[in-house]
């Protein structure tokens, strides 16, 4: 599933002198390795364990979006709040969707 935020034509997002019309990533590209990369990144950046252990905490979500979108963490932090909320909301919806909540060995009748 693609998660995307498109900036208005009048107000594009500028980061490090580069203009962006959208930020997007595909949840199909997220793997356990993605989460491992984020965990290592958070340990290297000395993020407090109480935040690093919470999958839905902002520091974790910001880094998951950055890795998934192949953008620097600083860029995701610099996003306008509306863009961040839309991207993080889409990611959280994906992470907690009912399809993922069912045990792998459960069978529907």
VOPAGU-2260 file (C-alpha; in pm, 1 decimal, decimal comma):
REM VOPAGU-2260
SITE   aa  ch    i         X         Y         Z
SITE  UNK   A    0       0,0       0,0       0,0
SITE  UNK   A    1     141,6     336,6     -97,4
SITE  UNK   A    2     132,9     613,3     161,0
SITE  UNK   A    3     180,5     958,8      14,1
SITE  UNK   A    4     152,8    1325,2     101,0
SITE  UNK   A    5     137,0    1573,6    -187,7
SITE  UNK   A    6     224,5    1935,8    -122,0
SITE  UNK   A    7      20,1    2213,0    -283,8
SITE  UNK   A    8     152,9    2363,0    -607,3
SITE  UNK   A    9     176,2    2700,0    -434,2
SITE  UNK   A   10     372,2    2572,5    -134,7
SITE  UNK   A   11     612,6    2290,6    -207,8
SITE  UNK   A   12     834,8    2154,4      67,4
SITE  UNK   A   13    1198,6    2266,6      53,9
SITE  UNK   A   14    1470,9    2075,0     236,1
SITE  UNK   A   15    1840,2    2147,9     192,1
SITE  UNK   A   16    1764,2    2371,1    -109,1
SITE  UNK   A   17    1577,5    2091,6    -289,2
SITE  UNK   A   18    1207,1    2126,8    -363,5
SITE  UNK   A   19     968,6    1833,0    -307,7
SITE  UNK   A   20     618,1    1802,3    -444,2
SITE  UNK   A   21     545,4    1482,0    -251,0
SITE  UNK   A   22     679,2    1236,2       4,0
SITE  UNK   A   23     578,8     873,4     -39,0
SITE  UNK   A   24     665,9     517,4      54,3
SITE  UNK   A   25     521,2     172,9       1,6
SITE  UNK   A   26     434,2     -41,6     302,8
SITE  UNK   A   27     506,9    -351,5      94,7
SITE  UNK   A   28     874,7    -254,6     118,1
SITE  UNK   A   29     872,4    -262,4     500,6
SITE  UNK   A   30    1034,2    -571,0     651,4
SITE  UNK   A   31    1171,1    -685,0     984,3
SITE  UNK   A   32    1505,6    -556,4     856,9
SITE  UNK   A   33    1350,7    -207,7     832,4
SITE  UNK   A   34    1261,5    -221,6    1200,6
SITE  UNK   A   35    1608,1    -353,4    1283,1
SITE  UNK   A   36    1769,1     -60,0    1095,6
SITE  UNK   A   37    1550,5     181,6    1289,4
SITE  UNK   A   38    1638,4      14,6    1620,9
SITE  UNK   A   39    2011,2      40,1    1545,3
SITE  UNK   A   40    1969,9     400,2    1430,8
SITE  UNK   A   41    1789,3     488,2    1755,3
SITE  UNK   A   42    2057,1     321,0    1968,4
SITE  UNK   A   43    2332,0     505,3    1778,0
SITE  UNK   A   44    2146,3     834,1    1829,3
SITE  UNK   A   45    2098,4     756,8    2200,0
SITE  UNK   A   46    1718,5     779,1    2191,3
SITE  UNK   A   47    1588,9     695,9    2541,8
SITE  UNK   A   48    1489,7     328,7    2572,8
SITE  UNK   A   49    1140,1     424,3    2690,0
SITE  UNK   A   50    1077,8     586,4    2350,5
SITE  UNK   A   51    1281,9     344,9    2139,1
SITE  UNK   A   52    1086,9      43,8    2266,4
SITE  UNK   A   53     749,6     196,4    2171,8
SITE  UNK   A   54     674,9     119,0    1807,8
SITE  UNK   A   55     410,9     393,1    1792,7
SITE  UNK   A   56     621,0     668,6    1957,3
SITE  UNK   A   57     707,8     965,6    1735,7
SITE  UNK   A   58    1086,3     899,1    1731,2
SITE  UNK   A   59    1024,8     545,8    1600,5
SITE  UNK   A   60     760,6     650,6    1346,7
SITE  UNK   A   61     978,3     936,8    1217,7
SITE  UNK   A   62    1267,3     697,5    1157,9
SITE  UNK   A   63    1044,5     430,1    1001,2
SITE  UNK   A   64     909,9     688,4     756,4
SITE  UNK   A   65    1262,5     812,1     682,0
SITE  UNK   A   66    1394,5     461,2     610,3
SITE  UNK   A   67    1085,9     361,4     409,9
SITE  UNK   A   68    1085,7     682,9     204,5
SITE  UNK   A   69    1465,7     670,7     166,6
SITE  UNK   A   70    1497,0    1022,9     308,8
SITE  UNK   A   71    1707,9    1160,4     594,5
SITE  UNK   A   72    1553,6    1166,3     942,9
SITE  UNK   A   73    1615,2    1541,5     956,9
SITE  UNK   A   74    1392,5    1586,0     650,9
SITE  UNK   A   75    1103,3    1397,6     808,5
SITE  UNK   A   76    1144,6    1604,2    1127,0
SITE  UNK   A   77    1127,3    1921,9     916,9
SITE  UNK   A   78     798,7    1829,8     747,7
SITE  UNK   A   79     498,0    2050,5     811,2
SITE  UNK   A   80     284,5    1894,9    1084,4
SITE  UNK   A   81      -2,8    1819,3     843,9
SITE  UNK   A   82     228,4    1617,6     617,0
SITE  UNK   A   83     383,2    1430,8     911,2
SITE  UNK   A   84      41,6    1349,4    1062,2
SITE  UNK   A   85     -87,4    1211,9     730,8
SITE  UNK   A   86     224,1     999,1     670,7
SITE  UNK   A   87     246,6     875,9    1030,5
SITE  UNK   A   88    -127,8     808,8    1043,6
SITE  UNK   A   89    -106,0     596,3     729,6
SITE  UNK   A   90     188,4     403,6     871,2
SITE  UNK   A   91      19,9     348,6    1208,3
SITE  UNK   A   92    -301,8     235,0    1036,8
SITE  UNK   A   93     -93,6     -14,1     838,5
SITE  UNK   A   94      90,8    -138,6    1148,8
SITE  UNK   A   95    -223,3    -194,3    1356,1
SITE  UNK   A   96    -457,9    -312,0    1082,0
SITE  UNK   A   97    -670,8    -614,0    1161,5
SITE  UNK   A   98    -506,7    -818,3     885,9
SITE  UNK   A   99    -181,5    -800,4    1079,9
SITE  UNK   A  100    -345,0    -857,1    1417,9
SITE  UNK   A  101    -458,0   -1212,0    1334,8
SITE  UNK   A  102    -216,8   -1490,4    1431,9
SITE  UNK   A  103     -43,5   -1641,6    1130,0
SITE  UNK   A  104    -184,8   -1987,6    1200,4
SITE  UNK   A  105    -546,8   -1878,6    1245,3
SITE  UNK   A  106    -794,9   -2003,0     991,8
SITE  UNK   A  107   -1117,3   -1838,3     884,9
SITE  UNK   A  108   -1431,4   -2050,3     871,0
